[in-house]
Amino acid sequence: MRRGLATAATRLLVLLLAMTIGACAAPKRAEEPRETPSRRTSRPTKPGDMQRGMASWYGADWHGRQTASGEKFNKNALTAAHRTLPFGSKVKVVHARTGRSVVVRINDRGPYSRRRIIDLSEAAARRLGIIDSGVAPVTLHVLSVPGRGGS
């Protein structure tokens, strides 16, 4: 009985050792090439930074109201709201599905939905072709930031 127990324990130990070695030797998944952190970031701060996410738009209901920057919102201007970019920053917004793009100036804060990264004026949304859908996947390319190669 004792010999059978020792043999079972040895087999179990060998099995665990083989599983551990096998797990270490498992092929790694191919990783997607990464963009350098200074180029793509969750919080863009300087020219060259990128951000990917969803865009939405706002228009007539806000037309003429004061924005967070102090200027009056104009639904016909190429402007946008962003949570962190300084006012006056210029951003190229590219529709991820169609490739259409527009350059906007940040003059407001928002969006207030966590799922979105930028709120576009009606004119900017029209140029991107997202008036009907209301939202669209986009990539933001920071072109200039006041005080940092800015406008």
N, C-alpha and C positions, 0 to 999 in steps of 0.2 A: 504494500500500500504506500509506504513512504517513497519507494523508488518511483512509482507511478505519479505521485504528487510532484516530485522533483522534476520529472520529465515534462509534465504539463506546465510547470512554472517556467522551465527553460524554453519550451516552445512559445509560450506567451511572451516571454522576454525577447526572443528572436523575432517574433511577429511585430511587436511594438517597435523594435529597432529598425526593422525593414520598412515599416510604415513611415517612420521619422525620416529615414534616408530618402525614401521615395518622394515624400512631400518636399524635401529640400531640392530634389533634382527635377521637380516638375517644371516644364517649360513656362517661361514668363509670357504673359499676354503682351502683344505688341502695343506699345504706348503711342498715342498720337503725338506728333511733334508739338512741342510746347512753344508758345510765343514767349519772349522774354517779358518778365514782369513789368518792365518800364513801357512796353508797347501795349499790353492788354491788361486791364485792371478792373476791379469791381468799382473803384472810385477814381475816375480819370482826374488828373490834376495839371497835366502839362501837355504842350503840343506833341503830337505823335501817339499819345495814349489812345486806347480803344476800349469800347465797352459794348457788350452784346446784351440784348434783351428785347422787351416789348415796348412799342411806342403807342401812344393814344393821342387824341387831339381835343382841343376845346375852341369854341368859337363865339357864336352870337350871344349866348347867355352872359359872357364875360366881357364883351366888346365895350370899351369905354371905361371899364373899372380899373382901379389902380392895381398895378402888379407889385410884387415884393420889392422890386428895384425902385419903385416910386413913379415909374412912367405909366401912362395909360395903355391898357391892352388894346391892340389893334388886330382884329382877326385877319386883316388883309396883309399884314406885315409878315416877313419871314423870321419869326421869333419862336422861342420855346421856353419851357420850364424844365429845370434840372435841379436835383436835390443839393448837389455839392459844388458844381462848377461856378466860378465867380461870374457875376453879371458882366456882360460884354464879351464873354468868351464866344468864339466862333466854332461851330461844330458842323461837320458834314455828316448827314444822316443818310444811310444807305439801306433801302428796303432789301431784306435778305432774300426774298423770293424773286423779285423782279429786277433788281439791280438799279432801279431808279434812285436818284439821290437829290438832296437839297442841302444848301448851306443855311444854317439858322444862327441867330444871335441869342444867347441866353439872357433873358430879362425878367424871369420869374422863378419861383420855387415850386416844386412839385416833381412828379405826380404824387398823389397821396395814396395811390394803390401800390402796395409792395411789389406787385407783379410787373410793374412798369418802370422803365428807366428814364423816359422823357415824355413830356406833353408838348405837342406841336400846335402852333396856331393853325387855323383853318386853311390859310393859304399854303403853308408848308405841307399840311396833310394832303391837300389837293394835288400838289406837285408830286408827292410820293404815290398818289393813287389809293389812299386809305380812307377816304371819306365814307364810303359805304360800309366797309368792314369795321371801322372804328378803331381797330388795333392791328398791329402788324409787327413781325419780328424785324429788328433793325440792328445795324452796327453803327456806333457813333465813332467818328474819328475827330479828335480834338485838333483843330487847325491853329487856334491862337487863344491865349489867355492874357488878359490885361496884366502888364508888368512882367510877363514871361514870354517875350516874343509875340506879344499880343497886339491887338488892334488899337 
